Amino acid sequence: MGLPAPLAAQAVFTGRIISDSTKQPIPGVEVVLEKPASRVESDAQGRFSIGSIPWGIQTAVIRKIGYRPVCLRLMVAGDDTVQVDIQLEAAAVELEPIEVTVSTFRPGMEEFARRRIAGFGRFFDSKELRRAEGRRLSDFLVGVPGVRVVTRGLRAVLTSSRSNCPMAIWLDGLQLSGGSRRITQDINEFPISQLDGIEVYASPGETPAELMGAGGSGSCGTVVLWTRRGR
């Protein structure tokens, strides 16, 4: 299970604020983080920084008189830096804030971030995977609680250490094996160098409902792989 929020590493929220019309920096813009309560102002270059942001979904409001405010939904799930470039729209009258979601993860991995924040399962992010490049994925996952690596000829299959049945394998949100899909996936078909994140759920009690899949595929545990698309 992931670390509870108070014990987890904390992130930094930083960025630059400019005018959407002139592209010039805007000093004196308020950046207000709701939890924990923090407030800073952008400097002469339009830059700001707030540290010690805990894991979770945070809300930040960026505002200055004469501009339409922006409400940011921050998905923080690690000790990374959440970096944004904000363009404020001049407004003569007060308007509703523009709502934007920002994550430390690349587009497409929002579900990884959301489930990691929930605290169930075991997660490996891009930092850990970059350090493990050159290893086989089966070797990397040896020792993860609840997971057994079974060699079948030249293939390596992940099974539950509790029931010895094959774990369900998902790739970028699509189920490859497990449950009603009567195939087992060779986990070493996926080089670590091509992965950006891994989720491991060793039991059905840990497995999120959306990953149970057809035929109760999560009943033997689930492994979710995320590739480095767009990098």
C-alpha positions as CSV (number, residue, x, y, z in Angstrom):
1,M,0.0,0.0,0.0
2,G,1.2,3.5,-0.7
3,L,2.3,5.8,2.0
4,P,-0.4,7.8,3.8
5,A,-0.5,11.4,2.8
6,P,1.2,12.9,5.9
7,L,4.2,10.6,5.5
8,A,4.6,10.8,1.7
9,A,7.0,12.9,-0.1
10,Q,5.8,16.4,-0.9
11,A,5.7,18.3,-4.2
12,V,6.5,21.8,-5.4
13,F,4.0,23.9,-7.4
14,T,5.7,26.4,-9.6
15,G,5.0,28.3,-12.8
16,R,4.9,31.6,-14.8
17,I,2.0,33.9,-15.4
18,I,1.7,36.0,-18.6
19,S,-0.9,38.0,-20.4
20,D,-2.7,36.0,-23.1
21,S,-2.7,39.0,-25.4
22,T,0.8,40.6,-25.0
23,K,2.6,37.4,-23.7
24,Q,4.3,39.7,-21.1
25,P,4.8,38.5,-17.5
26,I,2.2,39.7,-15.0
27,P,3.6,40.6,-11.5
28,G,1.6,40.7,-8.4
29,V,-0.8,37.9,-9.3
30,E,-2.2,36.0,-6.3
31,V,-1.7,32.3,-6.2
32,V,-3.7,30.8,-3.4
33,L,-3.5,27.1,-2.5
34,E,-6.5,25.8,-0.4
35,K,-4.8,22.9,1.4
36,P,-2.5,23.5,3.0
37,A,-3.4,27.2,3.0
38,S,-0.7,29.0,1.2
39,R,-0.6,32.3,-0.7
40,V,2.2,33.8,-2.8
41,E,2.4,36.5,-5.5
42,S,4.1,36.3,-8.8
43,D,7.4,38.3,-9.1
44,A,8.4,40.8,-11.8
45,Q,9.0,37.9,-14.2
46,G,5.6,36.5,-13.5
47,R,7.1,33.5,-11.7
48,F,5.9,31.9,-8.4
49,S,6.6,28.8,-6.3
50,I,4.9,27.0,-3.4
51,G,6.5,24.1,-1.7
52,S,5.6,21.3,0.7
53,I,2.4,20.3,-1.2
54,P,1.2,16.9,0.1
55,W,-0.2,14.0,-1.9
56,G,-3.8,14.4,-3.0
57,I,-6.1,16.5,-5.2
58,Q,-5.4,20.2,-4.4
59,T,-7.1,23.4,-5.6
60,A,-5.3,26.5,-6.5
61,V,-6.8,29.9,-7.5
62,I,-4.8,32.3,-9.6
63,R,-6.2,35.8,-9.6
64,K,-5.6,39.5,-10.1
65,I,-7.9,42.5,-10.4
66,G,-8.5,43.2,-14.1
67,Y,-8.0,39.6,-15.2
68,R,-10.3,36.5,-15.4
69,P,-9.2,34.1,-12.6
70,V,-8.1,30.6,-13.2
71,C,-9.0,27.7,-10.9
72,L,-6.4,24.8,-11.1
73,R,-7.2,21.2,-9.9
74,L,-3.8,19.8,-9.0
75,M,-3.3,16.0,-9.0
76,V,-0.3,15.5,-6.8
77,A,1.0,11.9,-6.3
78,G,4.7,12.2,-5.6
79,D,7.6,14.5,-4.9
80,D,7.7,15.9,-8.5
81,T,7.5,19.5,-9.5
82,V,4.0,20.5,-10.8
83,Q,5.0,23.2,-13.3
84,V,2.5,25.3,-15.2
85,D,2.4,28.2,-17.6
86,I,-0.7,30.3,-17.2
87,Q,-2.0,32.9,-19.6
88,L,-4.5,35.3,-17.9
89,E,-7.2,36.9,-20.0
90,A,-7.9,40.6,-19.3
91,A,-11.5,41.2,-18.1
92,A,-13.2,44.6,-17.4
93,V,-15.9,42.8,-15.3
94,E,-15.7,39.9,-12.9
95,L,-16.1,36.5,-14.6
96,E,-16.3,32.9,-13.4
97,P,-12.9,31.3,-13.1
98,I,-11.5,29.1,-15.9
99,E,-11.1,25.6,-14.6
100,V,-8.0,23.6,-15.5
101,T,-6.7,20.2,-14.3
102,V,-2.9,19.8,-13.9
103,S,-1.0,16.7,-13.0
104,T,2.6,15.6,-12.5
105,F,1.8,12.8,-14.9
106,R,1.7,12.9,-18.7
107,P,-1.8,13.1,-20.4
108,G,-3.4,9.7,-20.4
109,M,-2.0,8.8,-16.9
110,E,-4.6,10.6,-14.9
111,E,-6.1,7.3,-13.7
112,F,-2.6,6.2,-12.5
113,A,-2.4,9.4,-10.5
114,R,-6.0,9.2,-9.1
115,R,-5.5,5.6,-8.0
116,R,-2.1,6.3,-6.5
117,I,-3.6,9.1,-4.4
118,A,-6.3,6.6,-3.1
119,G,-3.5,4.6,-1.5
120,F,-4.3,1.0,-2.5
121,G,-1.9,-1.2,-4.4
122,R,1.8,-0.7,-5.2
123,F,3.0,1.9,-7.6
124,F,6.2,2.4,-9.6
125,D,6.6,5.8,-11.3
126,S,8.9,6.9,-14.1
127,K,11.7,7.8,-11.8
128,E,11.9,4.2,-10.4
129,L,11.6,2.7,-13.8
130,R,14.4,4.8,-15.3
131,R,16.7,3.5,-12.6
132,A,15.7,-0.1,-13.5
133,E,16.3,0.1,-17.2
134,G,18.2,-2.8,-18.5
135,R,16.5,-5.3,-16.2
136,R,13.7,-7.6,-17.3
137,L,10.3,-6.7,-16.0
138,S,9.9,-10.1,-14.4
139,D,13.1,-9.5,-12.4
140,F,11.9,-6.1,-11.4
141,L,8.6,-7.4,-10.1
142,V,10.1,-10.3,-8.1
143,G,9.6,-9.6,-4.4
144,V,6.5,-7.4,-4.8
145,P,4.2,-8.6,-2.1
146,G,1.4,-10.9,-3.4
147,V,3.1,-11.4,-6.8
148,R,4.8,-14.6,-8.0
149,V,6.8,-14.8,-11.3
150,V,6.3,-18.2,-13.0
151,T,8.6,-19.2,-15.9
152,R,6.8,-21.2,-18.6
153,G,9.4,-22.1,-21.2
154,L,10.7,-18.8,-22.5
155,R,7.7,-16.9,-21.1
156,A,7.4,-15.2,-17.7
157,V,3.8,-15.0,-16.3
158,L,2.7,-13.2,-13.2
159,T,0.5,-15.1,-10.8
160,S,-1.1,-14.4,-7.4
161,S,1.1,-15.8,-4.6
162,R,-2.2,-16.5,-2.7
163,S,-4.0,-18.6,-5.3
164,N,-1.3,-19.2,-8.0
165,C,-3.7,-18.1,-10.7
166,P,-2.6,-15.7,-13.5
167,M,-3.0,-12.0,-12.7
168,A,-4.9,-9.7,-15.1
169,I,-2.6,-7.5,-17.2
170,W,-3.7,-4.1,-18.5
171,L,-1.8,-1.8,-20.9
172,D,-2.7,1.9,-21.2
173,G,-6.2,1.3,-20.0
174,L,-6.9,-1.8,-22.1
175,Q,-7.2,-5.3,-20.7
176,L,-4.8,-7.8,-22.3
177,S,-5.3,-10.9,-20.2
178,G,-7.1,-12.4,-17.2
179,G,-10.6,-13.4,-16.4
180,S,-12.6,-14.5,-19.4
181,R,-9.6,-13.8,-21.6
182,R,-8.1,-17.3,-21.6
183,I,-4.6,-16.2,-22.4
184,T,-1.6,-15.5,-20.2
185,Q,0.7,-12.6,-21.0
186,D,4.4,-12.8,-21.2
187,I,5.4,-9.9,-19.0
188,N,8.8,-9.6,-20.5
189,E,7.3,-8.5,-23.8
190,F,7.3,-5.0,-22.2
191,P,10.8,-3.5,-21.8
192,I,11.1,-1.3,-18.8
193,S,12.6,1.4,-21.0
194,Q,9.2,1.7,-22.7
195,L,7.2,2.1,-19.5
196,D,6.2,5.2,-17.6
197,G,4.3,3.6,-14.7
198,I,3.2,0.3,-13.2
199,E,0.3,-0.4,-10.8
200,V,0.2,-3.7,-8.9
201,Y,-2.9,-4.9,-7.0
202,A,-2.2,-8.2,-5.4
203,S,-5.7,-9.1,-4.4
204,P,-9.3,-8.4,-5.4
205,G,-9.7,-6.4,-2.2
206,E,-7.1,-3.9,-3.5
207,T,-8.2,-3.9,-7.1
208,P,-10.3,-0.8,-8.1
209,A,-13.8,-1.7,-9.5
210,E,-12.9,-0.3,-12.9
211,L,-10.1,-2.8,-13.2
212,M,-12.1,-5.9,-12.3
213,G,-13.0,-6.3,-16.0
214,A,-15.0,-9.0,-17.7
215,G,-15.3,-12.4,-16.0
216,G,-14.0,-11.1,-12.7
217,S,-10.5,-10.7,-14.1
218,G,-9.2,-9.0,-11.0
219,S,-10.0,-11.9,-8.7
220,C,-6.3,-13.1,-9.0
221,G,-4.8,-9.6,-8.8
222,T,-4.1,-7.0,-11.5
223,V,-1.0,-5.4,-13.0
224,V,-1.5,-2.2,-15.0
225,L,1.3,-1.0,-17.3
226,W,1.6,2.5,-18.8
227,T,3.8,3.1,-21.8
228,R,6.0,6.2,-22.5
229,R,3.7,7.5,-25.3
230,G,4.6,10.9,-26.6
231,R,8.1,10.9,-25.0
